[in-house]
Amino acid sequence: KTDFINFISDQEWKSIEPVSSWFGPSSFLMSSMSALFQLSMWIRHCHNYLTENVGLPVWGSYAIFALATLFSGLILGLVSKQAEIGYCV
């Protein structure tokens, strides 16, 4: 408590540089990181649902997520390649 009061009263806060806008809470980078954390929590929720409620074995849940990752990568690759081909024509 004393250190905080001294920090304010001695105006030590003026010597601290503000956080860059690139790393600010509302920046694109931090919003993207937040979306990734939310996605990971959603995946965890789905995994728990599949294993606890549906009765799927853990390896089955992992297999579903592995296949979903492969197919989404395939689709994104095809879409980006089509956009590249369409752009060049």
C-alpha positions as a Python dict, from the first residue, in 0.01 Angstrom:
ca = {
    (1, 'K'): (0, 0, 0),
    (2, 'T'): (280, 238, 89),
    (3, 'D'): (461, 171, -237),
    (4, 'F'): (146, 249, -434),
    (5, 'I'): (89, 575, -247),
    (6, 'N'): (452, 674, -306),
    (7, 'F'): (418, 583, -673),
    (8, 'I'): (128, 827, -704),
    (9, 'S'): (249, 1104, -477),
    (10, 'D'): (605, 1107, -622),
    (11, 'Q'): (457, 1103, -974),
    (12, 'E'): (664, 801, -1075),
    (13, 'W'): (384, 706, -1313),
    (14, 'K'): (502, 980, -1551),
    (15, 'S'): (822, 788, -1625),
    (16, 'I'): (634, 478, -1748),
    (17, 'E'): (570, 460, -2121),
    (18, 'P'): (211, 386, -2223),
    (19, 'V'): (122, 56, -2385),
    (20, 'S'): (159, 66, -2762),
    (21, 'S'): (-167, 80, -2954),
    (22, 'W'): (-56, -241, -3125),
    (23, 'F'): (-81, -423, -2791),
    (24, 'G'): (-381, -233, -2656),
    (25, 'P'): (-688, -430, -2549),
    (26, 'S'): (-895, -312, -2846),
    (27, 'S'): (-627, -367, -3111),
    (28, 'F'): (-664, -619, -3393),
    (29, 'L'): (-387, -835, -3248),
    (30, 'M'): (-543, -863, -2903),
    (31, 'S'): (-892, -913, -3047),
    (32, 'S'): (-754, -1200, -3256),
    (33, 'M'): (-589, -1353, -2950),
    (34, 'S'): (-918, -1328, -2762),
    (35, 'A'): (-1099, -1503, -3049),
    (36, 'L'): (-842, -1784, -3042),
    (37, 'F'): (-890, -1831, -2668),
    (38, 'Q'): (-1267, -1837, -2715),
    (39, 'L'): (-1228, -2093, -2994),
    (40, 'S'): (-1014, -2313, -2770),
    (41, 'M'): (-1278, -2297, -2496),
    (42, 'W'): (-1550, -2391, -2749),
    (43, 'I'): (-1341, -2687, -2869),
    (44, 'R'): (-1292, -2798, -2508),
    (45, 'H'): (-1667, -2768, -2447),
    (46, 'C'): (-1738, -2979, -2758),
    (47, 'H'): (-1482, -3239, -2651),
    (48, 'N'): (-1640, -3265, -2306),
    (49, 'Y'): (-1986, -3294, -2461),
    (50, 'L'): (-1875, -3570, -2697),
    (51, 'T'): (-1700, -3771, -2428),
    (52, 'E'): (-1938, -3717, -2135),
    (53, 'N'): (-2285, -3683, -2290),
    (54, 'V'): (-2253, -3877, -2615),
    (55, 'G'): (-2024, -4142, -2469),
    (56, 'L'): (-1761, -4118, -2740),
    (57, 'P'): (-1416, -4239, -2637),
    (58, 'V'): (-1148, -3971, -2601),
    (59, 'W'): (-959, -4100, -2905),
    (60, 'G'): (-1283, -4073, -3108),
    (61, 'S'): (-1320, -3708, -3012),
    (62, 'Y'): (-957, -3645, -3106),
    (63, 'A'): (-1013, -3819, -3439),
    (64, 'I'): (-1315, -3596, -3513),
    (65, 'F'): (-1117, -3281, -3438),
    (66, 'A'): (-819, -3406, -3641),
    (67, 'L'): (-1042, -3474, -3942),
    (68, 'A'): (-1216, -3137, -3901),
    (69, 'T'): (-874, -2968, -3897),
    (70, 'L'): (-761, -3152, -4209),
    (71, 'F'): (-1082, -3080, -4401),
    (72, 'S'): (-1089, -2713, -4301),
    (73, 'G'): (-726, -2679, -4414),
    (74, 'L'): (-814, -2849, -4742),
    (75, 'I'): (-1110, -2620, -4801),
    (76, 'L'): (-915, -2307, -4709),
    (77, 'G'): (-632, -2416, -4938),
    (78, 'L'): (-871, -2474, -5227),
    (79, 'V'): (-1046, -2142, -5172),
    (80, 'S'): (-718, -1952, -5155),
    (81, 'K'): (-588, -2130, -5466),
    (82, 'Q'): (-909, -2049, -5654),
    (83, 'A'): (-881, -1686, -5549),
    (84, 'E'): (-519, -1686, -5670),
    (85, 'I'): (-614, -1841, -6003),
    (86, 'G'): (-908, -1603, -6047),
    (87, 'Y'): (-686, -1308, -5962),
    (88, 'C'): (-423, -1404, -6221),
    (89, 'V'): (-673, -1450, -6506),
}
